[in-house]
Amino acid sequence: MFLLIYSYLLDCTRKPGTLEEQVVGRDCQASSAPLGWEEKEVEVQLDREDDGNRLPRKQHIYLHATWRTGSSFVGELFNQHPKVFYLYEPMWLMWQELFPGNAKSLQGAVRDMLRSLYLCDFSVLKLYTSSSMGDVKLTTHSVFGWKNNKVICSAPLCHAYTKDHVELVNGEKCGKQCPPRDIKELERECRKYDVIVIKDVRVLDLKVLLPLMQDPSLNFKVIQLMRDPRAVHNSRMKSKQSLVKESIQVLKSKKRSEKYKSLWAPGKSHRVDTYVSSALEVICESWSKDLTLVRDSPSWVRSRYVMVRYEDLVLKPRDTLRALYGFANITVSPATEMYVLNMTKGEGYSSEKPFLISSRDAKEAIRAWRNGLSLWQIQQVEQSCQEAMKVLVWCHGLCSLGTCMPQRLNNTTNYIYISAFHVGVHPKALSNVRLAPKLLVSGPDT
């Protein structure tokens, strides 16, 4: 556990106590300290071949999201690209191993794990698999989500799929046809790719990622995905049993505040609904802090950050895909374009299998919360998340039960603000953030 403890000490300067205190027992106050923007961006060295010729810069992209925002779908857009090495929620292993650790105290370790993975060093996974699985040799099967990973399930590691062919990976097929390969083989494959994308939901504060933007060994960028919190809450409640452990870890970071003290009162029991609902409020607070951070940040942060609303992605998939890929410096092929269109034009919307990536009706996915939440639940979410909803132009109030949301989205059909992906963001709310040219679109995607 030395690396984990070391990374934590980088964040918290107090002398460590017990292992529990070092890892999960206390909050790291550094992440809430005022930022000094006097630090300048570190000039990152370009990769070079042995003969000194300049190579294209590698791209290290982090998909910054929270639970039930559609991040699995967005991540799959990168998993499908033949030029991308993609990892799905690798920090899941850490959170499971250290449960019920305080989410805030794990942020430094999460960041350091990200850095190792971007450098194609997968030995970090051993820190979070040894105690539960014994001192085992790391393989491709040690990677969380390996059965749906296009690189692991494709040649040369396995011949169940072809990386160049755009299609969803069937986990059952990959599980049967792809035996475990030594982790060193996966590291070698990783180093072949110029674009490495990691999607996860366990970074609670964008500020935690700033050191990676200044790391000279990385070309680190952030794509932040946000979604109407009412839709997020509806989806979270559908899958609440699967989210209770993570919700507890998120809430533990707030346990000392008066607002959440009742959740931890001795002898008082709470249903799963309480944990999941309360965690959403913390998540909305994090969104507001992230947006404020970007608004007040210097150009070297804004140039490495983009934000997209889930609603704009599913209603204008072609344009949003082009912008996402452009930010990652990869091209859109007819196959990937057709893939995103097909995935947003399915029949209906179902929450029976909330973690399954499948073709869904985009408009139904956006509106499903109206039928899934009570009026009281809607009002609670709108009250808790009003700041983020205001900035991101999700209207609220009684009109949310009628036509306000569709009208708002329809009003943005012809104008997509793509840039630091402030898609649909009120201009005055983020006036200091660099915006790319407004794209005029003639009508809905076809």
C-alpha positions in Angstrom: 0.0 0.0 0.0 3.1 2.3 -0.1 2.2 4.0 -3.3 -1.3 4.7 -2.2 -0.1 6.2 1.1 2.6 8.2 -0.6 0.1 9.8 -3.0 -2.1 10.7 -0.1 0.7 12.4 1.7 1.3 14.5 -1.4 -2.2 15.9 -0.9 -2.3 16.2 2.9 0.8 17.5 4.7 -0.2 16.3 8.2 1.7 13.4 9.7 -0.1 10.2 8.9 -1.5 8.0 11.7 -3.0 4.6 11.2 -3.5 3.1 7.8 -7.2 3.8 8.0 -6.4 7.5 8.8 -4.0 7.6 5.9 -6.3 6.2 3.3 -10.0 6.5 4.3 -10.3 8.0 7.8 -9.9 11.7 7.3 -10.5 14.4 4.7 -7.8 15.9 2.6 -8.2 19.7 3.2 -5.8 20.6 0.3 -8.5 20.1 -2.3 -10.6 22.9 -0.8 -7.9 25.4 -0.4 -7.9 28.6 -2.5 -6.2 28.2 -5.9 -3.2 30.3 -6.8 -3.2 30.7 -10.6 0.3 32.1 -10.5 1.7 28.7 -11.5 2.4 28.6 -15.2 1.7 25.7 -17.5 4.5 23.3 -17.8 5.9 23.0 -21.3 5.4 19.3 -22.3 8.1 17.8 -24.4 7.1 16.3 -27.7 7.5 12.6 -28.3 10.5 11.8 -30.5 11.7 8.8 -32.4 15.1 7.4 -31.8 16.5 9.5 -34.7 15.2 12.7 -33.2 12.2 13.2 -35.6 9.1 14.8 -34.0 6.1 12.5 -33.5 2.5 13.5 -33.2 1.7 14.3 -29.6 -0.1 11.7 -27.6 -3.5 12.6 -26.2 -4.4 11.6 -22.7 -8.2 12.2 -22.3 -10.2 11.8 -19.1 -14.0 11.6 -19.4 -15.0 13.3 -16.2 -18.6 12.3 -15.2 -20.7 11.0 -12.4 -23.0 8.0 -12.1 -26.0 7.8 -14.4 -25.1 10.7 -16.7 -24.8 8.6 -19.9 -21.0 8.4 -19.5 -20.9 4.7 -20.5 -22.4 5.6 -23.9 -20.0 8.5 -24.4 -17.1 6.3 -23.4 -18.2 3.7 -25.9 -17.8 6.3 -28.6 -14.1 6.2 -27.9 -13.9 2.5 -27.3 -15.2 2.0 -30.8 -12.6 4.3 -32.5 -9.8 2.2 -34.0 -7.1 4.8 -33.0 -8.1 4.9 -29.3 -7.0 2.8 -26.3 -10.0 3.0 -23.9 -10.4 2.0 -20.2 -13.8 1.8 -18.5 -13.8 2.9 -14.8 -10.5 1.4 -13.7 -10.8 3.2 -10.3 -13.8 0.9 -9.5 -11.2 -1.6 -8.1 -9.8 1.0 -5.7 -13.2 2.0 -4.4 -14.2 -1.6 -3.9 -11.0 -2.5 -2.2 -11.1 0.5 0.2 -14.8 0.5 0.9 -16.1 2.3 3.0 -13.4 4.8 2.4 -14.1 8.5 2.4 -14.4 9.5 -1.3 -12.6 12.8 -0.7 -9.6 11.2 1.0 -9.2 8.9 -2.0 -8.9 11.7 -4.6 -5.1 11.9 -4.6 -4.8 8.1 -5.0 -7.3 8.2 -7.9 -5.2 10.9 -9.6 -2.0 9.0 -9.2 -3.6 5.8 -10.5 -4.8 7.8 -13.6 -1.3 9.0 -14.2 0.1 5.4 -14.1 -2.5 4.1 -16.5 -1.9 7.0 -19.0 1.7 6.0 -19.0 0.7 2.4 -19.7 1.9 1.2 -16.4 -0.8 -1.3 -15.2 1.2 -2.6 -12.2 -0.8 -0.1 -10.1 -3.8 -2.5 -10.4 -2.0 -4.9 -8.1 -2.5 -2.5 -5.2 -6.3 -3.1 -5.4 -6.5 -6.8 -6.3 -4.0 -8.5 -4.0 -5.9 -8.7 -0.7 -9.2 -10.0 -2.3 -7.6 -12.3 -4.9 -4.4 -13.3 -3.2 -1.0 -12.4 -4.6 -2.0 -13.2 -8.2 -0.3 -12.4 -11.5 -2.0 -9.5 -13.3 -3.6 -10.3 -16.6 -6.0 -8.7 -19.0 -8.8 -10.2 -16.8 -7.6 -8.0 -13.9 -8.9 -4.9 -15.8 -12.4 -3.9 -14.8 -14.7 -4.1 -17.7 -12.3 -6.2 -19.8 -15.1 -8.3 -21.4 -16.3 -5.1 -23.3 -12.9 -3.6 -24.0 -12.3 -3.4 -27.7 -8.5 -3.7 -27.4 -8.5 -6.7 -25.1 -11.1 -8.5 -27.2 -9.4 -7.8 -30.5 -6.3 -8.9 -32.3 -3.5 -9.3 -31.4 -4.6 -10.1 -27.8 -7.7 -12.0 -28.9 -9.5 -12.7 -32.2 -13.1 -12.4 -31.1 -13.3 -8.9 -32.7 -11.4 -6.6 -35.0 -10.5 -3.1 -33.6 -11.1 -1.5 -37.0 -14.6 -2.7 -37.3 -17.2 -0.6 -35.4 -19.6 -2.8 -33.4 -20.5 -3.3 -29.8 -18.5 -6.0 -28.0 -20.6 -8.8 -26.7 -19.2 -9.5 -23.2 -20.3 -13.1 -23.2 -18.6 -13.8 -26.5 -15.3 -12.1 -25.4 -15.4 -13.8 -22.1 -15.6 -17.2 -23.8 -13.1 -16.6 -26.6 -10.5 -14.4 -24.9 -8.2 -16.2 -22.4 -6.2 -14.1 -19.9 -3.1 -12.5 -21.3 -0.1 -11.2 -19.3 -0.6 -7.6 -18.3 2.7 -6.7 -20.0 1.2 -7.6 -23.3 -1.6 -5.1 -22.7 0.9 -2.5 -21.7 2.7 -3.0 -25.0 -0.6 -2.6 -26.9 -1.3 0.6 -24.9 2.0 2.2 -25.9 1.1 1.7 -29.6 -1.9 4.2 -29.4 -1.6 7.9 -29.7 -4.9 8.5 -27.9 -5.7 7.0 -24.5 -9.1 7.7 -23.0 -10.2 6.8 -19.5 -13.8 7.1 -18.4 -14.6 7.1 -14.7 -17.0 8.6 -12.2 -14.8 8.8 -9.1 -13.1 12.2 -9.4 -15.4 14.5 -7.4 -13.4 17.7 -7.8 -12.0 18.9 -11.1 -9.3 20.7 -9.1 -7.8 17.3 -8.3 -6.9 16.9 -12.0 -5.0 20.2 -12.4 -1.6 18.6 -11.6 -2.1 16.2 -14.5 -2.6 19.2 -16.9 0.8 20.4 -15.8 2.6 17.1 -15.8 5.3 17.2 -18.5 5.0 13.5 -19.2 1.3 13.8 -20.2 -0.8 15.7 -22.7 -3.8 15.7 -20.4 -7.2 16.9 -21.3 -10.7 16.7 -19.7 -14.1 16.1 -21.2 -16.8 16.7 -18.6 -20.2 15.3 -19.1 -23.3 16.7 -17.4 -26.9 15.8 -17.6 -30.2 17.2 -16.3 -30.0 16.2 -12.6 -33.7 15.2 -12.6 -32.9 12.6 -15.3 -29.8 11.6 -13.3 -31.9 11.1 -10.1 -34.5 9.1 -12.0 -31.8 6.8 -13.4 -30.0 6.5 -10.0 -33.2 5.5 -8.3 -33.8 2.8 -10.9 -30.4 1.3 -10.1 -30.1 2.4 -6.5 -29.1 -1.1 -5.1 -26.0 -1.0 -7.4 -25.1 2.5 -6.3 -25.6 2.4 -2.5 -21.9 1.6 -1.7 -20.6 4.5 -3.9 -23.3 6.8 -2.4 -22.1 6.0 1.1 -18.5 6.8 0.1 -19.5 10.1 -1.4 -21.6 11.0 1.7 -18.8 10.1 4.1 -16.8 13.1 2.7 -19.6 15.3 4.1 -20.2 13.5 7.3 -18.8 16.4 9.5 -21.1 19.0 8.1 -24.4 19.8 9.9 -26.3 19.3 6.7 -25.4 15.5 6.6 -24.8 14.8 10.3 -28.2 13.1 10.7 -27.2 10.4 8.2 -24.5 9.1 10.6 -26.4 9.4 13.9 -25.7 6.3 16.0 -28.6 3.8 16.0 -30.5 5.5 13.2 -31.2 3.5 10.1 -31.8 4.9 6.7 -33.1 3.3 3.6 -31.1 3.0 0.4 -33.2 5.9 -1.1 -31.8 8.3 1.4 -28.2 7.6 0.6 -28.7 7.7 -3.2 -30.8 10.9 -3.0 -28.4 12.7 -0.6 -25.4 11.8 -2.7 -27.0 13.6 -5.7 -26.9 16.8 -3.7 -23.2 16.4 -3.1 -22.7 15.7 -6.8 -24.6 18.9 -7.8 -22.4 20.9 -5.4 -19.4 19.4 -7.2 -20.7 20.4 -10.6 -21.2 24.0 -9.4 -17.7 24.1 -8.1 -16.2 22.7 -11.3 -18.0 25.3 -13.4 -16.8 28.1 -11.2 -13.3 26.7 -11.3 -13.3 26.7 -15.1 -14.9 30.2 -15.3 -12.1 31.6 -13.2 -9.3 29.6 -14.6 -6.4 30.8 -16.8 -6.2 29.8 -20.5 -4.0 26.8 -19.9 -6.8 25.2 -18.1 -9.6 26.2 -20.4 -7.7 25.0 -23.5 -7.5 21.5 -22.0 -11.2 21.3 -20.9 -14.4 20.8 -22.7 -17.9 20.2 -21.4 -20.9 18.6 -23.0 -24.5 18.1 -22.0 -25.9 14.6 -22.5 -29.1 16.1 -23.9 -27.2 17.8 -26.7 -25.3 14.7 -27.5 -28.4 12.5 -28.0 -30.4 15.2 -29.9 -27.5 16.3 -32.1 -25.3 13.2 -32.1 -23.4 13.9 -35.4 -22.3 17.4 -34.5 -21.4 16.5 -31.0 -19.4 13.4 -32.0 -17.4 15.5 -34.5 -16.6 18.1 -31.8 -15.6 15.4 -29.2 -13.4 13.6 -31.7 -11.9 16.9 -32.8 -11.0 17.7 -29.2 -9.2 14.3 -29.0 -7.5 14.9 -32.3 -9.1 11.9 -34.0 -11.2 11.7 -37.1 -14.8 10.8 -37.6 -15.4 7.9 -40.0 -18.8 7.1 -41.7 -18.9 4.0 -39.5 -18.5 5.9 -36.2 -21.0 8.5 -37.4 -23.6 5.8 -38.3 -22.9 4.1 -35.0 -23.8 7.2 -32.9 -26.9 7.8 -35.0 -28.1 4.3 -34.6 -27.5 4.4 -30.8 -29.7 7.4 -30.4 -32.5 6.3 -32.6 -33.6 3.1 -31.0 -37.1 2.1 -30.0 -38.2 3.4 -26.6 -36.2 3.7 -23.5 -35.9 1.2 -20.7 -34.3 1.3 -17.3 -34.6 -2.4 -16.6 -30.9 -2.9 -17.3 -29.4 0.6 -16.5 -25.8 -0.4 -17.0 -26.3 -1.9 -20.4 -25.2 0.1 -23.4 -27.9 -0.2 -26.0 -29.7 1.7 -28.8 -32.3 4.0 -27.2 -34.8 6.7 -28.3 -33.0 9.9 -27.5 -36.1 12.0 -26.7 -37.6 9.2 -24.5 -34.3 9.1 -22.6 -34.5 12.8 -21.9 -38.1 12.8 -20.9 -38.3 9.6 -18.9 -37.8 11.4 -15.5 -41.2 13.0 -15.8 -42.9 9.7 -15.5 -40.4 8.2 -13.1 -40.3 10.9 -10.4 -43.0 12.3 -8.1 -43.6 16.0 -8.0 -42.0 16.1 -4.5 -38.9 14.3 -5.9 -38.6 16.8 -8.8 -38.9 19.8 -6.5 -36.3 18.3 -4.1 -33.8 17.8 -7.0 -34.5 21.3 -8.4 -33.9 22.9 -5.0 -30.7 20.9 -4.4 -29.3 21.5 -7.9 -30.6 24.9 -8.7 -27.2 26.5 -9.3 -26.0 23.9 -11.8 -29.4 23.9 -13.5 -29.3 27.7 -13.9 -25.8 27.7 -15.5 -26.5 24.8 -17.8 -29.9 26.1 -18.9 -32.1 23.3 -17.5 -35.3 25.1 -16.7 -37.0 24.2 -13.5 -40.2 25.0 -11.7 -43.7 23.7 -12.4 -43.1 24.0 -16.1 -40.8 21.1 -15.8 -43.9 18.9 -15.8 -45.1 20.3 -19.0 -43.4 21.6 -22.1 -40.6 23.7 -20.8 -37.7 21.3 -21.2 -38.6 20.2 -24.8 -39.0 23.9 -25.7 -35.7 24.7 -24.3 -34.0 21.9 -26.2 -35.8 22.7 -29.4 -34.7 26.3 -29.2 -31.1 25.0 -29.3 -31.7 22.7 -32.2 -30.4 25.2 -34.8 -27.6 26.6 -32.7 -25.0 24.4 -31.1 -22.4 26.1 -29.0 -19.4 23.8 -29.3 -16.4 24.8 -27.5 -15.0 24.2 -24.3 -18.2 22.4 -24.8 -20.3 24.8 -23.1 -23.2 23.4 -25.1 -26.3 25.4 -24.2 -24.6 27.2 -21.4 -25.9 30.7 -20.7 -23.2 33.1 -22.1 -23.1 35.4 -19.0 -22.7 32.5 -16.7 -19.3 31.5 -18.2 -18.3 34.7 -19.9 -14.6 34.1 -19.3 -14.5 30.7 -20.9 -13.2 30.5 -24.5 -16.0 29.6 -26.9 -15.5 28.1 -30.4 -17.5 29.5 -33.3 -21.2 28.9 -33.2 -22.3 26.2 -35.6 -25.5 26.8 -37.6 -27.3 23.5 -38.2 -30.1 23.3 -40.7 -32.2 20.8 -38.8 -32.2 17.6 -36.8 -29.7 14.9 -37.6 -30.8 12.4 -40.3 
